[in-house]
């Protein structure tokens, strides 16, 4: 926390002190305590309004408290919230049908968090490798990418290249090979007879909103088909309208074998994630082999179906394309002495700070003082990903505040 940048007092200071005393220190959040939100704006406990340009790492694609989603959630809360998967409920089939249709796939396996969905996809790929491809038991391999972020479980951090994620938590499960992101030849060279899948993010968010070279996803798709391995696309952050298409893979007209979805699938109201695939892959999971008490619960399914309905209008994808072009245009006009590069697609941008600039964390604290909520990423990057309901004038104001924060003297 940089008290020289952000003045913290009143109810905010009290709440921060209480959290410091009684919560695990696994986060170092910006010094703000939010109590309410609507659309792109939130209010803190001292009554200050902020423009949210992080959107819960894309979990809030439809903004805070979207009226249609809140209405569905309220109605479902009064009817039924949980049965466990021991019993069927009346929202389950509809959700699975809706999400299958959106993904142009045949089957859905619902879970809760993004990390759970990634773990589910890995189990599915390994089981497919043994049952369908004929990989010897215990020998399945999955190829991952450097710079990845797929979650925080033991197996996932084991193939992370971020020391903060993996240091001190081993030993890690075997069966993962990591290659350079954006390099198809590296993928090809790493494939063996035991390879069952490649796992990648179509755009790497935590690494700094890294967009791979043009044609990369299409080339990976062709390679996977030719070599007989599954392509798993982690679209937890990049999917569901964020990049200007329903999925980031759509920009290259690529359909993976398995989609991994989360964050925005719950509309910012409830944790909802899912693995979506055709029956060719999904059929290998049988009763008792995977599950979740809360996965696919009635509340989650009701909200998830409402999210699909919003996306099927195409409105949010179009907003991301149009306003994203405007956002990137403004960001690229920032002085080169402050900004070395602007990356991203749609309403998702990584602003790479120039050499000699203060840390991205400090710039985000300066933005906080200017009532804009953004977050730093690795390698000195400020991540900007506002809700897709953002307006043009709000984007203009946010970039003006960023320009002012960048120019502030030490």
C-alpha positions as CSV (number, residue, x, y, z in Angstrom):
1,X,0.0,0.0,0.0
2,X,1.4,3.4,-0.9
3,X,0.0,6.0,1.5
4,X,1.9,8.7,-0.3
5,X,-0.3,8.1,-3.3
6,X,-3.7,7.2,-1.9
7,X,-5.1,8.9,1.2
8,X,-7.0,6.4,3.3
9,X,-9.1,7.3,6.2
10,X,-12.6,7.0,7.7
11,X,-14.6,3.8,7.2
12,X,-12.2,2.6,4.6
13,X,-9.2,2.6,7.0
14,X,-11.3,0.8,9.6
15,X,-12.3,-2.0,7.2
16,X,-8.8,-2.4,5.8
17,X,-7.4,-2.8,9.3
18,X,-10.0,-5.4,10.3
19,X,-9.3,-7.4,7.1
20,X,-5.6,-7.2,7.8
21,X,-6.1,-8.6,11.2
22,X,-8.4,-11.5,10.4
23,X,-7.9,-12.5,6.7
24,X,-5.1,-14.5,5.1
25,X,-2.7,-12.2,3.3
26,X,-2.9,-13.9,-0.1
27,X,-3.9,-10.7,-1.8
28,X,-2.5,-7.2,-1.7
29,X,-5.5,-5.2,-2.9
30,X,-5.7,-1.6,-3.7
31,X,-6.8,0.4,-0.6
32,X,-10.4,0.7,-1.4
33,X,-13.5,-1.0,0.2
34,X,-16.4,-1.2,-2.1
35,X,-20.0,-1.5,-0.8
36,X,-22.2,-1.2,-3.9
37,X,-22.1,-1.1,-7.7
38,X,-24.2,-0.5,-10.8
39,X,-23.1,-0.9,-14.4
40,X,-19.5,0.3,-14.6
41,X,-19.5,2.3,-11.4
42,X,-19.0,1.3,-7.7
43,X,-19.2,3.2,-4.4
44,X,-16.9,2.7,-1.5
45,X,-17.8,2.7,2.2
46,X,-16.9,6.5,2.4
47,X,-19.4,7.3,-0.4
48,X,-16.8,7.8,-3.2
49,X,-17.7,6.7,-6.7
50,X,-15.2,4.9,-8.9
51,X,-15.2,3.8,-12.5
52,X,-14.4,0.0,-12.6
53,X,-12.2,-0.8,-15.6
54,X,-11.1,-4.2,-14.3
55,X,-14.6,-5.8,-14.2
56,X,-13.6,-8.6,-11.9
57,X,-11.0,-10.0,-14.4
58,X,-13.9,-10.3,-16.9
59,X,-16.3,-11.8,-14.4
60,X,-18.3,-8.6,-14.7
61,X,-18.6,-8.4,-18.5
62,X,-22.3,-7.3,-18.1
63,X,-21.5,-4.8,-15.3
64,X,-22.4,-4.7,-11.7
65,X,-26.0,-5.7,-10.9
66,X,-27.2,-6.1,-14.4
67,X,-31.0,-5.8,-14.1
68,X,-31.9,-8.8,-16.2
69,X,-29.5,-11.1,-14.3
70,X,-30.5,-9.7,-10.9
71,X,-34.1,-10.4,-11.6
72,X,-33.5,-14.0,-12.7
73,X,-31.3,-14.5,-9.6
74,X,-33.9,-13.1,-7.2
75,X,-36.7,-15.2,-8.7
76,X,-34.6,-18.3,-8.4
77,X,-33.5,-17.5,-4.9
78,X,-37.1,-17.8,-3.8
79,X,-37.7,-21.1,-5.6
80,X,-34.8,-23.4,-5.3
81,X,-31.0,-22.9,-4.9
82,X,-29.5,-26.3,-4.4
83,X,-30.3,-30.0,-4.8
84,X,-26.8,-31.4,-5.2
85,X,-26.3,-33.5,-8.3
86,X,-27.9,-36.5,-6.5
87,X,-31.1,-35.2,-7.9
88,X,-32.1,-33.4,-11.1
89,X,-33.7,-29.9,-11.1
90,X,-35.8,-28.0,-13.5
91,X,-33.1,-25.5,-14.5
92,X,-30.3,-28.0,-15.4
93,X,-31.4,-29.3,-18.8
94,X,-32.1,-25.8,-20.1
95,X,-28.7,-24.4,-19.0
96,X,-26.9,-27.3,-20.6
97,X,-28.8,-26.9,-23.8
98,X,-28.3,-23.1,-23.9
99,X,-24.5,-23.3,-23.3
100,X,-24.1,-26.2,-25.8
101,X,-25.8,-24.1,-28.4
102,X,-23.7,-21.0,-27.7
103,X,-20.5,-23.1,-27.9
104,X,-21.7,-25.1,-30.9
105,X,-21.0,-28.2,-28.9
106,X,-23.0,-31.2,-27.7
107,X,-22.4,-31.5,-23.9
108,X,-21.7,-29.5,-20.8
109,X,-20.1,-30.5,-17.5
110,X,-20.8,-27.6,-15.1
111,X,-18.6,-26.7,-12.1
112,X,-18.2,-23.6,-10.0
113,X,-14.8,-21.9,-10.3
114,X,-12.4,-21.4,-13.2
115,X,-9.7,-23.6,-11.6
116,X,-12.3,-26.4,-11.1
117,X,-13.2,-26.2,-14.8
118,X,-9.5,-26.4,-15.9
119,X,-9.0,-29.4,-13.6
120,X,-12.1,-31.0,-15.1
121,X,-10.8,-30.5,-18.6
122,X,-7.5,-32.0,-17.7
123,X,-9.2,-35.1,-16.2
124,X,-11.4,-35.3,-19.3
125,X,-8.4,-35.1,-21.6
126,X,-6.5,-37.8,-19.7
127,X,-9.4,-40.1,-19.6
128,X,-10.0,-39.6,-23.3
129,X,-6.3,-40.4,-23.9
130,X,-6.5,-43.7,-22.1
131,X,-10.0,-44.8,-23.3
132,X,-9.9,-43.5,-26.9
133,X,-6.4,-42.8,-27.9
134,X,-4.9,-45.8,-26.2
135,X,-2.2,-44.1,-24.1
136,X,-0.7,-46.5,-21.6
137,X,-2.1,-46.0,-18.1
138,X,-0.4,-43.3,-16.1
139,X,1.5,-41.9,-19.1
140,X,-0.7,-39.2,-20.5
141,X,0.9,-35.8,-21.2
142,X,-0.6,-32.4,-21.6
143,X,1.3,-29.5,-23.2
144,X,0.9,-26.1,-21.7
145,X,2.3,-22.6,-22.5
146,X,4.8,-20.4,-20.7
147,X,3.2,-17.4,-19.1
148,X,0.0,-19.3,-18.5
149,X,-2.5,-18.6,-15.8
150,X,-5.2,-21.3,-15.4
151,X,-5.8,-21.1,-11.6
152,X,-4.3,-21.8,-8.3
153,X,-4.7,-25.6,-7.6
154,X,-1.6,-27.8,-6.9
155,X,-1.6,-29.3,-10.4
156,X,-2.2,-26.0,-12.2
157,X,0.5,-24.1,-10.3
158,X,2.9,-27.0,-11.0
159,X,3.0,-26.0,-14.7
160,X,3.0,-22.2,-14.0
161,X,6.1,-20.2,-15.0
162,X,5.3,-17.6,-12.3
163,X,7.5,-18.1,-9.2
164,X,4.9,-16.4,-6.9
165,X,2.4,-19.1,-8.1
166,X,4.5,-22.2,-7.7
167,X,7.3,-21.5,-5.2
168,X,6.8,-23.4,-1.9
169,X,3.9,-25.6,-2.9
170,X,5.5,-28.7,-4.4
171,X,5.8,-31.5,-5.1
172,X,3.7,-31.3,-8.2
173,X,1.9,-33.9,-10.4
174,X,3.8,-35.1,-13.4
175,X,2.5,-35.3,-17.0
176,X,2.8,-31.6,-18.1
177,X,5.2,-30.2,-20.6
178,X,5.5,-26.4,-21.1
179,X,6.5,-24.7,-24.3
180,X,6.8,-21.1,-25.5
181,X,3.5,-19.3,-26.0
182,X,2.8,-18.3,-29.6
183,X,5.3,-20.8,-31.0
184,X,3.5,-23.6,-33.0
185,X,6.7,-25.3,-33.8
186,X,7.4,-25.7,-30.1
187,X,4.1,-27.4,-29.7
188,X,4.7,-29.7,-32.6
189,X,8.2,-30.7,-31.3
190,X,6.8,-31.4,-27.8
191,X,4.1,-33.9,-29.0
192,X,4.7,-37.5,-28.3
193,X,2.7,-40.7,-28.6
194,X,1.5,-40.0,-25.0
195,X,0.3,-36.4,-25.6
196,X,-3.4,-36.2,-25.1
197,X,-4.0,-32.4,-25.3
198,X,-2.7,-28.9,-25.5
199,X,-4.0,-26.4,-23.1
200,X,-3.8,-22.7,-24.0
201,X,-5.3,-19.3,-23.5
202,X,-6.3,-17.7,-26.8
203,X,-5.1,-14.4,-25.2
204,X,-3.0,-14.6,-22.0
205,X,-4.5,-12.2,-19.4
206,X,-2.3,-12.5,-16.3
207,X,0.8,-12.4,-18.4
208,X,-0.1,-8.9,-19.5
209,X,-2.9,-9.3,-22.1
210,X,-0.6,-11.1,-24.7
211,X,-2.2,-11.7,-28.1
212,X,-0.5,-14.5,-30.0
213,X,0.7,-14.0,-33.6
214,X,-1.9,-14.0,-36.3
215,X,-2.7,-17.5,-37.5
216,X,-1.4,-19.1,-34.3
217,X,-4.7,-20.5,-33.1
218,X,-5.6,-21.8,-36.5
219,X,-2.2,-23.5,-36.8
220,X,-2.6,-25.1,-33.4
221,X,-6.0,-26.4,-34.4
222,X,-4.7,-27.9,-37.6
223,X,-1.8,-29.5,-35.6
224,X,-4.0,-31.0,-33.0
225,X,-6.3,-32.5,-35.6
226,X,-3.4,-33.9,-37.6
227,X,-1.5,-35.3,-34.6
228,X,-4.6,-36.7,-32.8
229,X,-4.6,-34.6,-29.6
230,X,-7.3,-32.5,-28.1
231,X,-7.2,-28.7,-28.2
232,X,-8.4,-27.2,-24.9
233,X,-9.1,-23.4,-25.0
234,X,-9.2,-21.7,-21.6
235,X,-11.6,-18.9,-22.5
236,X,-12.4,-18.1,-18.8
237,X,-11.1,-14.5,-19.2
238,X,-11.1,-14.1,-23.0
239,X,-14.5,-15.6,-23.7
240,X,-18.2,-14.5,-23.6
241,X,-17.9,-11.2,-25.5
242,X,-14.7,-9.8,-24.0
243,X,-12.7,-9.6,-27.2
244,X,-15.4,-8.6,-29.7
245,X,-16.6,-12.1,-30.5
246,X,-18.3,-14.7,-28.4
247,X,-15.0,-16.4,-28.0
248,X,-11.4,-15.3,-28.7
249,X,-11.0,-18.4,-30.8
250,X,-13.7,-17.0,-33.1
251,X,-11.3,-14.4,-34.5
252,X,-9.5,-17.1,-36.4
253,X,-12.6,-19.2,-37.0
254,X,-11.2,-21.9,-34.7
255,X,-13.3,-24.3,-32.7
256,X,-11.4,-26.2,-30.0
257,X,-12.3,-29.7,-28.9
258,X,-12.9,-28.4,-25.4
259,X,-13.9,-25.0,-24.1
260,X,-13.1,-24.0,-20.5
261,X,-15.5,-21.3,-19.3
262,X,-16.1,-19.4,-16.1
263,X,-16.1,-15.8,-14.7
264,X,-18.7,-14.0,-16.9
265,X,-20.7,-17.2,-17.2
266,X,-22.0,-16.3,-13.7
267,X,-22.8,-12.8,-14.6
268,X,-20.8,-11.4,-11.7
269,X,-23.5,-12.8,-9.4
270,X,-22.6,-16.4,-8.6
271,X,-19.5,-18.6,-9.4
272,X,-20.4,-20.6,-12.5
273,X,-17.9,-22.5,-14.7
274,X,-18.2,-25.3,-17.3
275,X,-16.3,-27.6,-19.6
276,X,-18.0,-27.8,-23.0
277,X,-17.2,-30.5,-25.6
278,X,-18.7,-32.9,-28.1
279,X,-19.7,-36.4,-26.9
280,X,-16.7,-37.8,-28.6
281,X,-14.6,-36.5,-25.7
282,X,-17.3,-36.0,-23.0
283,X,-18.6,-39.6,-23.1
284,X,-15.5,-41.0,-21.3
285,X,-16.7,-39.5,-17.9
286,X,-19.1,-41.8,-16.2
287,X,-21.1,-41.7,-12.9
288,X,-18.9,-41.4,-9.9
289,X,-15.8,-40.3,-11.8
290,X,-16.2,-36.6,-11.4
291,X,-18.6,-34.2,-9.7
292,X,-19.4,-31.2,-7.5
293,X,-22.1,-30.7,-4.9
294,X,-22.7,-27.1,-6.1
295,X,-21.7,-27.6,-9.7
296,X,-24.8,-27.0,-11.9
297,X,-27.0,-25.9,-9.0
298,X,-30.3,-24.3,-9.8
299,X,-29.2,-20.7,-9.1
300,X,-26.1,-21.0,-11.2
301,X,-28.0,-22.6,-14.1
302,X,-30.7,-19.9,-14.0
303,X,-28.1,-17.1,-14.1
304,X,-26.0,-19.0,-16.7
305,X,-29.0,-19.3,-19.0
306,X,-29.7,-15.6,-18.7
307,X,-26.1,-14.9,-19.6
308,X,-26.3,-17.0,-22.7
309,X,-29.5,-15.1,-23.6
310,X,-27.7,-11.8,-23.3
311,X,-24.8,-13.0,-25.5
312,X,-27.1,-14.5,-28.2
313,X,-28.4,-11.0,-29.0
314,X,-24.9,-10.1,-30.3
315,X,-25.1,-6.7,-28.6
316,X,-22.3,-7.2,-26.2
317,X,-19.9,-8.6,-28.8
318,X,-20.7,-5.6,-31.0
319,X,-20.1,-3.1,-28.2
320,X,-16.8,-4.7,-27.4
321,X,-15.7,-4.5,-31.1
322,X,-16.8,-0.9,-31.5
323,X,-15.8,0.6,-28.2
324,X,-12.7,-1.6,-28.0
325,X,-11.4,0.0,-31.3
326,X,-12.0,3.4,-29.7
327,X,-10.3,2.4,-26.5
328,X,-7.2,1.1,-28.2
329,X,-7.0,4.1,-30.4
330,X,-6.9,6.4,-27.4
331,X,-4.4,4.3,-25.6
332,X,-2.0,4.2,-28.6
333,X,-2.0,8.0,-28.5
334,X,-0.4,8.1,-25.1
335,X,3.2,9.4,-25.2
336,X,5.9,6.9,-25.9
337,X,7.9,8.2,-23.0
338,X,5.2,6.7,-20.7
339,X,3.9,3.7,-22.7
340,X,6.0,1.3,-24.6
341,X,3.2,-0.9,-26.1
342,X,-0.6,-1.4,-26.0
343,X,-1.8,-5.0,-26.5
344,X,-5.2,-6.6,-26.6
345,X,-8.4,-7.1,-28.5
346,X,-11.9,-5.7,-28.0
347,X,-12.5,-4.2,-24.5
348,X,-9.4,-5.7,-23.2
349,X,-6.0,-3.9,-23.1
350,X,-2.6,-4.3,-21.6
351,X,-0.7,-1.0,-21.3
352,X,3.0,-1.8,-21.1
353,X,4.8,1.0,-19.3
354,X,8.0,2.4,-20.8
355,X,11.4,1.8,-19.2
356,X,12.0,4.1,-16.3
357,X,8.4,4.5,-15.4
358,X,7.1,3.8,-11.9
359,X,5.6,0.4,-11.3
360,X,2.3,-0.6,-12.7
361,X,1.1,-0.9,-9.1
362,X,1.9,2.7,-8.4
363,X,0.2,3.9,-11.5
364,X,-2.9,1.9,-10.5
365,X,-2.7,3.7,-7.1
366,X,-2.6,7.0,-8.8
367,X,-5.6,6.0,-10.8
368,X,-7.4,5.0,-7.6
369,X,-6.8,8.6,-6.4
370,X,-8.5,9.7,-9.6
371,X,-11.5,7.4,-9.0
372,X,-10.6,4.8,-11.6
373,X,-10.1,1.1,-10.6
374,X,-7.6,-0.8,-12.7
375,X,-5.0,-3.5,-11.8
376,X,-1.4,-4.2,-12.6
377,X,-0.3,-7.4,-14.3
378,X,3.2,-8.9,-14.8
379,X,6.0,-7.1,-16.5
380,X,4.8,-3.6,-15.7
381,X,1.5,-3.8,-17.4
382,X,-1.7,-2.1,-16.5
383,X,-4.7,-4.2,-17.3
384,X,-7.8,-2.5,-18.6
385,X,-11.0,-4.5,-19.1
386,X,-14.1,-2.5,-18.4
387,X,-17.6,-4.0,-18.3
388,X,-19.0,-4.4,-21.8
389,X,-21.8,-2.0,-20.8
390,X,-19.3,0.9,-20.6
391,X,-20.1,4.1,-22.6
392,X,-17.8,6.0,-24.9
393,X,-17.6,9.0,-22.6
394,X,-16.6,6.8,-19.7
395,X,-13.8,5.3,-21.7
396,X,-12.6,8.8,-22.7
397,X,-12.6,9.9,-19.0
398,X,-10.8,6.8,-17.9
399,X,-8.0,7.3,-20.5
400,X,-7.7,11.0,-19.5
401,X,-7.2,9.9,-15.9
402,X,-4.6,7.4,-17.0
403,X,-2.8,10.1,-19.0
404,X,-2.8,12.3,-16.0
405,X,-1.6,9.6,-13.7
406,X,1.3,8.7,-16.1
407,X,2.4,12.3,-16.3
408,X,2.4,12.9,-12.5
409,X,5.8,13.8,-11.1
410,X,7.4,11.6,-8.4
